[in-house]
Amino acid sequence: MGPPAGFPKVGKSENASIFGNDTHTDGYEDLRAILDEAYAQSSQGKGKERHANNLPWDKQPILQITRNVGLGYPTGQAAKKIYESCGMVKREKREAAVQELLGAIVYAAAAIRYIRESEG
């Protein structure tokens, strides 16, 4: 099962990506497709609907809370989502598990952003 309706479908059969159109194959098409899905979930789907408040990603609660409480917030949220996805797979809720894992990717990205902005 691919991404939900309205989300970009990318991968081996289609080369459109948040990273730009790419006509060559490098063996990482599946990874790119998954990263595109995580981006879409955050920028167009549940993340935007529930958390964006018309703010750019770096001004949303995912990073504002991280700045207030530290790196444990996004890494803990990612770990929680990964843990929950395992239970969903056991209950045959595979697409829900995928959605949780995409959310974990977004939290991991928030952790990376926080680490990088804390460097300077």
C-alpha positions, 0 to 999 in steps of 0.5 A, a space after each residue: 500500500 502506498 501513501 494516502 490520497 493526496 500524498 505524493 507517490 514517488 519511487 521507482 515508477 515515478 521520479 518526482 520528488 521533494 528533492 527535484 526531478 531526478 531521471 537517473 536511478 541510483 539504488 536509493 529510490 525507495 529511500 527517497 520515496 519514504 522521505 518524501 512521504 514523511 515530508 508530505 505527512 508533515 507539510 500537507 497531512 496530519 502534521 500540518 492540520 494539527 500542529 502548523 497553525 500557519 507557521 513554518 516548520 521551524 516555528 511549530 511546536 515540534 521545534 519550539 518544545 525541543 528548544 525549551 526542553 532539549 533533545 530528549 523531546 524529539 528523540 523520545 517522541 520518535 522512540 514512542 512512535 517506533 514502539 507504537 508502530 511495532 504493536 500496530 504491525 502485530 495487530 495487522 494495522 500495517 498502514 497505521 504503523 507506516 504512518 507512525 514511522 513516518 512521524 518518527 522520521 519527522 521527529 528525527 529530523 527535528 532532532 537533527 535541526 536542533 543539533 545543527 542550530 545548537 552548534 553555533 
